[in-house]
Amino acid sequence: MSFIDKFINSKLGQGIVVAILFFIVGLLIGLFVKPGHEIEMNKLTEDGFHKKKDGLIPEMLDKVKPDNIRQFLRMLTKEPHLAALERDKELLTWMEKTWTKDFELDKVDKVTYDVLLSYPNRTNPNKIRILNEQGEVVFESRHMETPLHEDDQHPNFIHAFNAYAPAGDVTGDLVYVNYGRVEDLQYLEKIGVSIEGKICISRYGKIYRGNRLKNCQDKGAKGVIMFSDPADVAVQGTKPENVYPNSIFLPGTGIQRGSTYIGSGDPFSPGWPSVPHSYRLKESEGLPKIPSQPIGYDDAKKLLEIMGGQDPPEEWKGKVEGVSYKLGDAKKTGYEGHKVRLTVNNFLRTVPDTNLIGYIKGEVEPDRYVILSNHRDAWGYGSVDPSSGTAQMMEVVRNLGALKKKGWRPRRTIIFCSWGSEEYGLIGSTEFVTDKIHKLKDRAVGLVNTDVCVSGPIAKPGASPGIHGLVLDALRAASDPTGSESNYYDFWTKWWNSDKERHEVPKVKLLTSGSDHDGFAFSAGVPSVDLKFKDDTKKYKGVGQYPMYHTGYETFYLMNNIIDPDFHIHRTCAQTSIHLLLRFADSAVVPYDLNEIPVEMEKGLKEIMQSNVTNDILIPAGVTFKYVRAAINDFKIRCHEFMNNIETRSSSPYDLRALNDQLMYFQKVFLKEQDVIFAPATFNKYGSSVFPVLRDYYHEIDKLTEEELRDRVEEIKRHLSDLMIYIQMASSYLGPIDVL
């Protein structure tokens, strides 16, 4: 036996070896554990690996106070606060101070971008005029609402305009185009009614106003006039007792403002953040090239009255009293020489616009983010959009801030975001997502967005597949604002089934665009909820968007006296937000149910397979869907196995982190430039869809030439191949983590 062997086998030698091993272990701990980060290992699996940390939630929900939300809303709606103007800046300062001083968040940042915004000319308002044969003005439209209540009056109220519609002065004949959808314009072409060189008059609804304007622009129109039709916004009639200030319905002088930009984020920096010194385009394809102006239905009546020509289809007829909705391809007797003049004086300006970002740092996983989101800017007073959401967010921040003061911290970091310039095209949030895209893809667990939090009592949530069940859980925990049921979910279920023969579980819808979850969900792959409570469409049949949407009558009085006098719906919204935040932030295993995803894929594929385009054009051309269908079937099995096996996974901190990474990063598999599985299609960003790129390929495919159709068929074949590959990659990603 050598000297070394004898030494190692001696008691002294063994003691020295053990000491060396302890030294090495201590050295490794010193290298890999940050100073001051003294979290016990069992903290990582606190309350058990497979348990939800729900004990705190009921206590927090009870602390939500409706009157606090009322007072927040009163503050937010004192004055109109258009993006980046003085009142918007004042509210930013107030929120920053409140979050910092009163609620004592760990950190509050202001994040500013230089963005292109559009404003109306206050000294030269936009107008629509009817000119007689001599060129004399016989009618001129309003540029603001007529005050009907003391809350409606403010010297700096915003003139009616369609943001980004260019300045212009055009004169011509009117053509009625219904909602201005592609199919509406196709119908006019079919019956020989041209809009080329004409001014289109269209009612709001069904599609985004920017798509409406572009549709008309692409067909050669020289301008567009948009109005809210009583059929959509005054379904109980237009007499004073049936409209604001006596009900939720829009009077004839109400004018819906809104953006016409087709795109998200700053128009001159698409795809990159508009930080100082970054490159900016000189033009933007998403901005319209013809003027547009909104009016109320009282003024629309004056225009529709002078129109003659063919009768429209019955479903094109609205409820403007005394008019027949003629298409305008001929002049009405007595008005043969009359013309309409559309004058728009909007201007563009690049301005600094600021997001407010507040943090409660996570105790165990501070590098994982859970986000509550709402925008601050409004087209007027904004009592519904967005300030119902802002007011409830303030109450959520107040409650979680108070809990933090008592020593509580969430497992993961909670971030509160107040976005700027959402109304113009999701600009504040899109710039932020573009700026922070890599962190968000790697670290964001979930987002709860509350824009129009309250316009009525009926939940209409949208969510990414995988968290629909989580939303239902949150609604089960929230209170019923009517007091008739023990929780909101029971009230909602009763309402949902009130006109059905067979009982159904209420459904969470797929996400649309149109609010600040867009960039997070569709570009960064962050599972997101768009939380909203809307009008009772069974009680008020025909109502789509809430009637006072983006008008001067969206006041504190409207909310406080008509929509939610007790602020109990706001309380329900805040409780739902808190529940979702705490489940995202405190569940040891991130609370996703992947089984929901292939189910939604199957529904979407079935709808596509049943379409006329598929059966009449694509299948005869040799297009097959069987490989995508097979990939979905395999993916469904893999999701089921993965979710079932979570219960059998090791409960070590390292395995927990690996499992959560797998769940989180899986959401990014379907990202190309945007999500190729669940996202709005290009031609209607207010709609939700499955396989959006495929649906874009279907758009107007029947209008293509023979050569164009051959090319389109090849594009569809390639895209179906891509979809198959993406879905197969998703299945592979859910496999064992130690195997490629």
TIPA-225293 format. One record per residue (C-alpha): residue in one letter; z, y, x. Coordinates in steps of 0.02 Angstrom, whole numbers, plus 50000, padded with zeros to 5 digits. Each point is the difference from the previous one (the first is absolute). Layout:
REM residues N
{r A {Z Y X}}
...
//
This chain:
REM residues 740
{r M {50000 50000 50000}}
{r S {49949 50169 50070}}
{r F {50118 50146 50024}}
{r I {49918 50092 49853}}
{r D {50025 49850 49885}}
{r K {50183 49984 50054}}
{r F {50027 50186 49972}}
{r I {49924 49999 49825}}
{r N {50104 49848 49951}}
{r S {50161 50080 50062}}
{r K {50112 50098 49881}}
{r L {49972 50158 50102}}
{r G {49812 49978 49996}}
{r Q {49998 49967 49813}}
{r G {50105 50155 49970}}
{r I {49882 50107 50101}}
{r V {49847 49930 49907}}
{r V {50081 50039 49832}}
{r A {50042 50175 50059}}
{r I {49820 50027 50055}}
{r L {49937 49940 49830}}
{r F {50117 50120 49909}}
{r F {49939 50141 50112}}
{r I {49817 49961 49959}}
{r V {50037 49992 49813}}
{r G {50092 50165 50010}}
{r L {49857 50077 50097}}
{r L {49876 49943 49867}}
{r I {50108 50071 49861}}
{r G {50009 50164 50094}}
{r L {49811 50003 50016}}
{r F {49955 49957 49821}}
{r V {50140 50075 49897}}
{r K {49991 50190 49992}}
{r P {50159 50095 50043}}
{r G {50090 50058 49845}}
{r H {49906 49876 49890}}
{r E {50151 49889 49969}}
{r I {49946 49906 49846}}
{r E {50080 49829 49984}}
{r M {49873 49861 49990}}
{r N {50064 49947 49829}}
{r K {49954 50173 49935}}
{r L {49819 49947 50012}}
{r T {50030 49867 49869}}
{r E {50137 50089 49902}}
{r D {50031 49928 49826}}
{r G {49900 49847 50047}}
{r F {49821 49971 50048}}
{r H {49936 49963 49826}}
{r K {50110 50115 49895}}
{r K {49957 50171 49934}}
{r K {50126 50136 50038}}
{r D {50009 50055 49818}}
{r G {50184 50039 49977}}
{r L {49977 50183 50037}}
{r I {49860 50027 49876}}
{r P {50095 50003 49833}}
{r E {50127 50121 50074}}
{r M {49862 50117 50057}}
{r L {49905 49993 49835}}
{r D {50156 50055 49906}}
{r K {50013 50156 50107}}
{r V {49831 50072 49945}}
{r K {50037 50154 49894}}
{r P {49869 50063 49876}}
{r D {50067 50177 50003}}
{r N {49979 50010 50189}}
{r I {49817 49955 49978}}
{r R {49984 50133 49864}}
{r Q {50068 50134 50117}}
{r F {49885 49945 50140}}
{r L {49851 50011 49882}}
{r R {50053 50172 49940}}
{r M {49998 50061 50180}}
{r L {49833 49919 50039}}
{r T {49910 50072 49847}}
{r K {50060 50180 50002}}
{r E {49832 50058 50066}}
{r P {49826 49928 50028}}
{r H {49986 49922 50173}}
{r L {49821 49970 50053}}
{r A {49982 49917 50170}}
{r A {50040 50106 50154}}
{r L {50034 50159 49901}}
{r E {50163 50097 50002}}
{r R {50098 49903 49868}}
{r D {49951 49833 50076}}
{r K {50068 50061 50166}}
{r E {50161 50058 49916}}
{r L {50026 49829 49922}}
{r L {49969 49918 50169}}
{r T {50138 50107 50076}}
{r W {50118 49962 49856}}
{r M {49971 49813 50013}}
{r E {50022 50001 50189}}
{r K {50165 50092 49985}}
{r T {50062 49888 49860}}
{r W {49956 49839 50091}}
{r T {50077 50063 50162}}
{r K {50155 50096 49946}}
{r D {50047 49926 49831}}
{r F {49940 49820 50010}}
{r E {50026 49984 50190}}
{r L {49851 49892 50041}}
{r D {49994 49942 50181}}
{r K {49841 50095 50037}}
{r V {49881 50115 49906}}
{r D {49830 50044 50074}}
{r K {49862 50118 49948}}
{r V {49829 49929 50042}}
{r T {49857 50125 49984}}
{r Y {49811 49978 49999}}
{r D {49859 50127 49990}}
{r V {49903 49960 49842}}
{r L {49856 50070 49899}}
{r L {50055 50055 49826}}
{r S {49910 50086 49856}}
{r Y {50066 50144 49895}}
{r P {49939 50103 49852}}
{r N {49964 50185 50022}}
{r R {50143 50092 49916}}
{r T {49904 50163 49982}}
{r N {49836 49921 49946}}
{r P {50038 49849 49889}}
{r N {49878 49862 49959}}
{r K {49909 50023 49835}}
{r I {49881 49913 49881}}
{r R {49898 50116 49891}}
{r I {49875 49979 49859}}
{r L {49854 50121 50015}}
{r N {49887 50044 49854}}
{r E {49812 50029 50011}}
{r Q {50029 50176 50066}}
{r G {50116 49935 50137}}
{r E {50154 50073 49915}}
{r V {50166 49909 50011}}
{r V {50049 49933 49829}}
{r F {50140 49887 50063}}
{r E {50110 49993 50155}}
{r S {50120 49858 50042}}
{r R {50185 50017 50040}}
{r H {50056 49978 50180}}
{r M {50184 49968 49958}}
{r E {50102 49929 49858}}
{r T {50062 50109 49857}}
{r P {50192 50002 50013}}
{r L {50078 49906 49854}}
{r H {50180 49997 50062}}
{r E {50102 50106 50119}}
{r D {49993 49861 50131}}
{r D {49810 50017 50004}}
{r Q {49997 50178 50067}}
{r H {49994 50042 50184}}
{r P {49906 50144 50084}}
{r N {49938 49888 50141}}
{r F {49943 49852 49897}}
{r I {49850 49910 50071}}
{r H {49830 50037 49925}}
{r A {49906 49851 49932}}
{r F {49882 49923 50128}}
{r N {49932 49838 50069}}
{r A {50055 49997 50181}}
{r Y {49861 49987 50129}}
{r A {49865 50040 49871}}
{r P {49895 50125 50100}}
{r A {49974 50180 49952}}
{r G {49841 50021 49901}}
{r D {49918 50092 49855}}
{r V {49879 49895 49898}}
{r T {49919 50025 49830}}
{r G {49917 49867 49894}}
{r D {50004 49886 49849}}
{r L {50140 49878 49961}}
{r V {49989 49811 49988}}
{r Y {50147 49900 49931}}
{r V {50035 49850 50114}}
{r N {50154 49924 49917}}
{r Y {50118 49951 50144}}
{r G {49867 50019 50133}}
{r R {50011 49819 50052}}
{r V {49854 49909 50080}}
{r E {49968 49906 49838}}
{r D {50002 50163 49901}}
{r L {49866 50077 50110}}
{r Q {49900 49839 49995}}
{r Y {50001 50008 49810}}
{r L {49934 50178 50002}}
{r E {49860 49948 50118}}
{r K {49958 49854 49886}}
{r I {49975 50113 49848}}
{r G {49905 50131 50099}}
{r V {50134 50134 50019}}
{r S {49995 50077 50174}}
{r I {50143 50095 50080}}
{r E {49896 50062 50146}}
{r G {50016 50189 50013}}
{r K {50126 50001 49857}}
{r I {50186 50036 49986}}
{r C {50095 49845 49947}}
{r I {50145 50013 49878}}
{r S {50117 49850 50009}}
{r R {50166 49951 49929}}
{r Y {50140 49949 50117}}
{r G {50054 49819 50007}}
{r K {49952 49824 50054}}
{r I {49953 50046 50180}}
{r Y {50053 50119 50137}}
{r R {49931 50176 49977}}
{r G {49927 49997 50175}}
{r N {49897 49846 49956}}
{r R {49944 50086 49840}}
{r L {49942 50153 50096}}
{r K {49910 49896 50132}}
{r N {49914 49892 49869}}
{r C {49927 50156 49919}}
{r Q {49959 50078 50169}}
{r D {49905 49845 50054}}
{r K {49892 50010 49843}}
{r G {49950 50180 50036}}
{r A {50121 50099 49891}}
{r K {50035 50178 50057}}
{r G {50179 50009 49937}}
{r V {50134 49908 49900}}
{r I {50124 50059 49867}}
{r M {50147 49886 49960}}
{r F {50116 50007 49850}}
{r S {50145 49901 49927}}
{r D {49948 49928 49832}}
{r P {50124 49992 49854}}
{r A {49953 49817 49981}}
{r D {50093 49971 50164}}
{r V {50131 50138 50003}}
{r A {50038 50047 49818}}
{r V {49991 49836 49906}}
{r Q {50109 50061 49856}}
{r G {49892 50152 49968}}
{r T {49983 50175 50071}}
{r K {50106 50099 49877}}
{r P {50142 50098 50083}}
{r E {50135 49883 49935}}
{r N {49911 49852 50084}}
{r V {49982 50074 50175}}
{r Y {50104 50085 50133}}
{r P {50128 50079 49989}}
{r N {50039 49888 49851}}
{r S {49943 49833 50072}}
{r I {49933 49914 50155}}
{r F {49819 50037 49952}}
{r L {49885 50129 50077}}
{r P {49952 50158 49906}}
{r G {49822 50064 50007}}
{r T {50039 50129 50134}}
{r G {50065 49871 50126}}
{r I {49890 49979 50154}}
{r Q {50009 49852 50118}}
{r R {49987 50049 50183}}
{r G {49963 49876 50138}}
{r S {49908 49956 50159}}
{r T {49818 49945 50011}}
{r Y {50006 49941 50180}}
{r I {49947 49818 50017}}
{r G {50106 49939 50142}}
{r S {50177 50001 50066}}
{r G {50074 50111 50132}}
{r D {49934 50158 50079}}
{r P {49813 50012 49960}}
{r F {49956 50058 50176}}
{r S {50094 49864 50095}}
{r P {49961 49837 49910}}
{r G {50076 49852 50089}}
{r W {50103 50097 50126}}
{r P {50153 50113 49979}}
{r S {49972 50187 49989}}
{r V {50122 50041 50138}}
{r P {49981 50159 50104}}
{r H {49845 50001 50112}}
{r S {49924 49845 49919}}
{r Y {49814 50001 49963}}
{r R {49947 50061 49828}}
{r L {49837 49976 49908}}
{r K {49898 50148 49939}}
{r E {49956 49913 49836}}
{r S {50070 49858 49895}}
{r E {49901 49874 49898}}
{r G {50145 49985 49879}}
{r L {49990 50182 49943}}
{r P {49892 50043 49849}}
{r K {49845 50107 50017}}
{r I {49988 50070 49823}}
{r P {50124 50111 49907}}
{r S {50120 49931 49870}}
{r Q {50131 50076 49885}}
{r P {50127 49930 49876}}
{r I {50034 50074 49827}}
{r G {50107 49962 49848}}
{r Y {49931 49923 49841}}
{r D {50005 50166 49906}}
{r D {49874 50070 50124}}
{r A {49902 49837 50006}}
{r K {49974 50019 49812}}
{r K {49905 50163 50030}}
{r L {49882 49913 50121}}
{r L {49974 49842 49898}}
{r E {49961 50104 49846}}
{r I {49838 50069 50073}}
{r M {49931 49830 50051}}
{r G {49864 49909 49904}}
{r G {49892 49848 50031}}
{r Q {50037 49817 49977}}
{r D {50161 49930 49930}}
{r P {50107 49905 50126}}
{r P {50062 49822 49978}}
{r E {50149 49996 49883}}
{r E {50121 49959 50141}}
{r W {49947 50160 50091}}
{r K {50065 50108 49859}}
{r G {50169 50079 50030}}
{r K {50114 50098 49884}}
{r V {49954 50182 50032}}
{r E {49996 50065 49822}}
{r G {49837 50062 49926}}
{r V {49880 49933 50131}}
{r S {49885 49849 50001}}
{r Y {49990 49973 50189}}
{r K {49810 50019 50006}}
{r L {49927 49950 50168}}
{r G {49917 50168 50030}}
{r D {49822 49941 50033}}
{r A {49945 50128 49871}}
{r K {50067 50168 49941}}
{r K {50099 50021 49841}}
{r T {49915 50109 49870}}
{r G {50052 50180 50027}}
{r Y {50045 49973 50183}}
{r E {49828 49966 50073}}
{r G {50012 50139 50130}}
{r H {50182 49976 50048}}
{r K {50049 49947 50175}}
{r V {50164 49955 50084}}
{r R {50055 50084 50161}}
{r L {50126 49913 50112}}
{r T {50082 50111 50131}}
{r V {50119 49926 50129}}
{r N {50085 50105 50134}}
{r N {50108 49870 50088}}
{r F {50026 50015 50188}}
{r L {50051 49883 50141}}
{r R {50137 50031 50126}}
{r T {50073 49898 50143}}
{r V {50190 50011 49989}}
{r P {50153 49916 50076}}
{r D {50076 49881 49873}}
{r T {50164 49909 50026}}
{r N {50076 49831 49958}}
{r L {50190 49981 49999}}
{r I {50065 49835 50071}}
{r G {50183 49949 49986}}
{r Y {50086 49848 50078}}
{r I {50150 49888 49974}}
{r K {50000 49892 50156}}
{r G {50012 49812 49979}}
{r E {50148 49911 50077}}
{r V {49923 49831 50041}}
{r E {49811 50029 50004}}
{r P {49977 50187 50027}}
{r D {49819 49970 50050}}
{r R {49956 49936 49826}}
{r Y {49959 50132 49870}}
{r V {50024 50010 49811}}
{r I {49922 50154 49923}}
{r L {50027 50103 49841}}
{r S {49854 50116 49970}}
{r N {49960 50149 49888}}
{r H {49892 50154 50015}}
{r R {50063 50178 49979}}
{r D {49847 50105 49954}}
{r A {49943 50028 49820}}
{r W {49857 50083 49906}}
{r G {50128 50103 49906}}
{r Y {50183 49975 49958}}
{r G {49977 49813 50019}}
{r S {50144 49941 49891}}
{r V {49917 49830 49983}}
{r D {49881 49993 50149}}
{r P {50082 49992 50125}}
{r S {50170 50076 49968}}
{r S {50065 49862 49887}}
{r G {49979 49889 50153}}
{r T {50070 50131 50118}}
{r A {50155 50027 49893}}
{r Q {50041 49815 49992}}
{r M {49969 49984 50187}}
{r M {50126 50138 50031}}
{r E {50128 49902 49900}}
{r V {49960 49841 50097}}
{r V {50021 50092 50165}}
{r R {50164 50077 49938}}
{r N {50071 49829 49955}}
{r L {49949 49912 50160}}
{r G {50057 50149 50103}}
{r A {50171 49993 49915}}
{r L {50011 49815 50040}}
{r K {49957 50033 50182}}
{r K {50141 50127 50010}}
{r K {50119 49857 49957}}
{r G {49939 49899 50148}}
{r W {49861 49897 49922}}
{r R {49834 49970 50084}}
{r P {49852 49900 49940}}
{r R {49941 49850 50099}}
{r R {49831 50086 50026}}
{r T {49958 50185 50016}}
{r I {49968 50091 49835}}
{r I {49877 50145 50008}}
{r F {49977 50134 49866}}
{r C {49833 50091 49997}}
{r S {49954 50160 49908}}
{r W {49813 50021 50020}}
{r G {49898 50158 50001}}
{r S {49829 50029 49919}}
{r E {49991 49835 49907}}
{r E {49909 50079 49855}}
{r Y {49851 50045 50108}}
{r G {49964 49822 50055}}
{r L {50160 49915 50061}}
{r I {49988 50111 50152}}
{r G {50179 50008 50066}}
{r S {50033 49813 49986}}
{r T {49827 49951 50064}}
{r E {50017 50109 50155}}
{r F {50172 49925 50032}}
{r V {49938 49821 49980}}
{r T {49851 50035 50113}}
{r D {50118 50077 50128}}
{r K {50128 49857 49993}}
{r I {49885 49855 49956}}
{r H {50052 49883 50141}}
{r K {50186 50020 49969}}
{r L {49976 49976 49813}}
{r K {49896 49843 50021}}
{r D {50130 49926 50119}}
{r R {50163 50058 49922}}
{r A {49988 50052 49816}}
{r V {50079 49874 49880}}
{r G {49960 50086 49836}}
{r L {49967 50164 49912}}
{r V {50054 50065 49829}}
{r N {49896 50146 49938}}
{r T {50053 50106 49851}}
{r D {49874 50132 49950}}
{r V {49996 50016 49810}}
{r C {50169 49916 49986}}
{r V {50024 50049 49817}}
{r S {49873 50047 49867}}
{r G {50069 49879 49871}}
{r P {50115 49849 49979}}
{r I {49882 49855 50038}}
{r A {49993 49925 50175}}
{r K {49824 49990 50072}}
{r P {50035 49948 50180}}
{r G {49867 49951 50124}}
{r A {50038 49897 50153}}
{r S {49925 49900 50141}}
{r P {49989 49813 49962}}
{r G {50150 49918 50079}}
{r I {50129 50121 49929}}
{r H {49961 49996 49814}}
{r G {50153 49890 49971}}
{r L {50106 50121 50100}}
{r V {49949 50141 49883}}
{r L {50048 49896 49849}}
{r D {50170 49965 50080}}
{r A {50027 50186 50024}}
{r L {49959 50036 49818}}
{r R {50123 49864 49947}}
{r A {50136 50093 50096}}
{r A {49958 50173 49930}}
{r S {50071 50069 49838}}
{r D {49904 50015 49837}}
{r P {49977 50187 49964}}
{r T {50001 49968 49813}}
{r G {50166 49908 50006}}
{r S {49932 49863 49886}}
{r E {49999 49861 50131}}
{r S {50115 49949 50142}}
{r N {49871 50041 50134}}
{r Y {49829 50078 50017}}
{r Y {49907 49836 50021}}
{r D {50062 49936 49831}}
{r F {49945 50162 49916}}
{r W {49832 49992 50087}}
{r T {49973 49817 49953}}
{r K {50038 50038 49818}}
{r W {49877 50145 50002}}
{r W {49868 49899 50092}}
{r N {50003 49861 49871}}
{r S {50017 50109 49845}}
{r D {49816 49979 49955}}
{r K {49971 49825 50071}}
{r E {50002 49833 49912}}
{r R {50051 49903 50155}}
{r H {50140 50057 50114}}
{r E {49948 50065 50172}}
{r V {50089 50054 50156}}
{r P {49964 50186 50033}}
{r K {49876 50023 50141}}
{r V {50004 50106 50155}}
{r K {49824 50065 50034}}
{r L {49904 50004 50162}}
{r L {50005 50165 50092}}
{r T {49870 50133 49966}}
{r S {49973 50152 50110}}
{r G {50041 50177 49947}}
{r S {50171 50016 50081}}
{r D {50088 49993 50167}}
{r H {50021 49812 50012}}
{r D {49812 49992 50034}}
{r G {49998 50014 50190}}
{r F {50153 49890 50022}}
{r A {49937 49860 49888}}
{r F {49813 50000 50032}}
{r S {49988 50060 50182}}
{r A {50165 49946 50080}}
{r G {50029 49843 49896}}
{r V {50176 50051 49946}}
{r P {50056 49913 49839}}
{r S {50019 50144 49878}}
{r V {50061 50043 49826}}
{r D {49935 50144 49895}}
{r L {50142 50027 49878}}
{r K {49967 50093 49837}}
{r F {50059 50009 49820}}
{r K {49865 50058 49880}}
{r D {49962 50040 49819}}
{r D {50019 49869 49864}}
{r T {49818 49955 49971}}
{r K {50045 49894 49849}}
{r K {50082 50149 49917}}
{r Y {49866 50122 50059}}
{r K {49839 49900 49995}}
{r G {49858 50071 50104}}
{r V {50109 50092 50126}}
{r G {49953 49965 50181}}
{r Q {50076 50117 50128}}
{r Y {50143 50102 49927}}
{r P {49924 50144 49898}}
{r M {50075 50147 50096}}
{r Y {49934 49933 50166}}
{r H {49967 50138 50129}}
{r T {50009 50140 49872}}
{r G {50103 50158 49986}}
{r Y {50105 49918 49864}}
{r E {50076 49871 50117}}
{r T {50166 50094 49998}}
{r F {50186 49967 50012}}
{r Y {50007 50031 49813}}
{r L {49875 49858 49972}}
{r M {50110 49876 50093}}
{r N {50171 50065 49949}}
{r N {49962 50022 49815}}
{r I {49862 49877 49958}}
{r I {49967 49857 50123}}
{r D {50174 49954 50068}}
{r P {50136 50114 49930}}
{r D {50143 49888 50061}}
{r F {49914 49963 50166}}
{r H {50036 49816 49970}}
{r I {49822 49950 50045}}
{r H {50021 50093 50164}}
{r R {50161 49903 50029}}
{r T {49907 49837 49971}}
{r C {49866 50053 50125}}
{r A {50131 50046 50131}}
{r Q {50094 49837 49973}}
{r T {49840 49901 50021}}
{r S {49961 50096 50160}}
{r I {50173 49965 50071}}
{r H {49990 49815 49958}}
{r L {49831 49983 50085}}
{r L {50055 50098 50153}}
{r L {50158 49897 50024}}
{r R {49911 49835 49975}}
{r F {49868 50050 50128}}
{r A {50133 50070 50118}}
{r D {50142 49874 49986}}
{r S {49925 49829 49962}}
{r A {50015 49891 50154}}
{r V {49829 49926 49963}}
{r V {49876 50134 49946}}
{r P {49980 49975 49813}}
{r Y {49817 49950 49983}}
{r D {49933 49860 49891}}
{r L {49833 49952 50078}}
{r N {49959 49883 49855}}
{r E {49948 50153 49899}}
{r I {49856 50040 50117}}
{r P {49882 49851 49972}}
{r V {50034 50010 49813}}
{r E {49929 50177 49996}}
{r M {49854 49945 50109}}
{r E {49958 49863 49876}}
{r K {50003 50123 49855}}
{r G {49887 50121 50091}}
{r L {49875 49866 50052}}
{r K {49994 49930 49824}}
{r E {49958 50172 49931}}
{r I {49861 50022 50128}}
{r M {49931 49825 49968}}
{r Q {49986 50036 49814}}
{r S {49903 50162 50023}}
{r N {49817 50019 49952}}
{r V {49957 50056 50177}}
{r T {50066 49836 50070}}
{r N {49914 49888 49874}}
{r D {49837 50093 49970}}
{r I {49962 50068 50175}}
{r L {50103 49924 50140}}
{r I {50010 49815 49960}}
{r P {49811 49990 49968}}
{r A {49979 50086 50169}}
{r G {50098 49863 50087}}
{r V {50171 50084 50015}}
{r T {50145 49877 49993}}
{r F {50185 50033 49974}}
{r K {50062 49823 50028}}
{r Y {50061 50029 50178}}
{r V {50103 50152 49952}}
{r R {50072 49902 49854}}
{r A {50043 49854 50115}}
{r A {50083 50119 50124}}
{r I {50106 50073 49860}}
{r N {50053 49826 49944}}
{r D {50054 49954 50177}}
{r F {50088 50167 50019}}
{r K {50095 49972 49838}}
{r I {50066 49834 50065}}
{r R {50050 50078 50167}}
{r C {50093 50143 49914}}
{r H {50095 49876 49891}}
{r E {50050 49894 50150}}
{r F {50051 50152 50101}}
{r M {50112 50072 49864}}
{r N {50080 49831 49966}}
{r N {50036 49974 50184}}
{r I {50093 50165 50021}}
{r E {50157 49914 49936}}
{r T {49988 49870 50138}}
{r R {49970 50120 50145}}
{r S {50132 50017 50134}}
{r S {50124 50140 49967}}
{r S {50010 50063 50179}}
{r P {49972 50187 50025}}
{r Y {49843 49964 50099}}
{r D {49925 49890 49865}}
{r L {50043 50131 49870}}
{r R {49909 50133 50099}}
{r A {49851 49883 50025}}
{r L {49994 49959 49814}}
{r N {50006 50183 49950}}
{r D {49866 50043 50128}}
{r Q {49891 49863 49927}}
{r L {50026 50066 49823}}
{r M {49968 50181 50050}}
{r Y {49851 49976 50116}}
{r F {49918 49882 49877}}
{r Q {49970 50150 49886}}
{r K {49884 50073 50132}}
{r V {49880 49852 50011}}
{r F {49890 50070 49861}}
{r L {49979 50172 50079}}
{r K {49829 50049 50063}}
{r E {49977 50187 49983}}
{r Q {50100 49975 49840}}
{r D {50065 49852 49903}}
{r V {49851 49890 49955}}
{r I {50095 49903 49867}}
{r F {50105 50123 49898}}
{r A {49943 50182 49994}}
{r P {49905 50118 49885}}
{r A {49811 49991 50003}}
{r T {49906 50151 50067}}
{r F {49929 50053 49832}}
{r N {50167 50022 49912}}
{r K {50150 50031 50108}}
{r Y {50113 50009 49846}}
{r G {49962 49817 49961}}
{r S {50073 49843 50078}}
{r S {49894 49853 50055}}
{r V {49998 49836 50093}}
{r F {49864 49982 50133}}
{r P {49955 50186 49996}}
{r V {49858 49993 50128}}
{r L {49916 49862 49902}}
{r R {50014 50105 49842}}
{r D {49921 50146 50093}}
{r Y {49852 49887 50044}}
{r Y {49982 49960 49814}}
{r H {49990 50184 49955}}
{r E {49830 50043 49924}}
{r I {49924 49843 50076}}
{r D {49886 49987 49849}}
{r K {49920 50167 50050}}
{r L {49939 49940 50170}}
{r T {49820 49968 50048}}
{r E {49949 49823 50044}}
{r E {50016 50034 50186}}
{r E {50167 50090 49979}}
{r L {50064 49855 49896}}
{r R {49956 49875 50137}}
{r D {50098 50104 50125}}
{r R {50147 50016 49881}}
{r V {50005 49813 49970}}
{r E {50011 49970 50188}}
{r E {50140 50128 50013}}
{r I {50094 49910 49862}}
{r K {49977 49832 50085}}
{r R {50069 50072 50161}}
{r H {50147 50079 49910}}
{r L {50043 49838 49910}}
{r S {50001 49917 50171}}
{r D {50118 50137 50061}}
{r L {50116 49973 49851}}
{r M {50005 49813 50032}}
{r I {50045 50032 50182}}
{r Y {50136 50128 49958}}
{r I {50080 49881 49876}}
{r Q {49992 49855 50123}}
{r M {50079 50112 50132}}
{r A {50140 50041 49877}}
{r S {50031 49814 49973}}
{r S {50006 49972 50187}}
{r Y {50122 50143 50023}}
{r L {50126 49913 49888}}
{r G {50000 49847 50112}}
{r P {50129 49956 50133}}
{r I {50037 50148 50112}}
{r D {49988 49896 50159}}
{r V {49821 49948 49964}}
{r L {49844 50109 50008}}
//
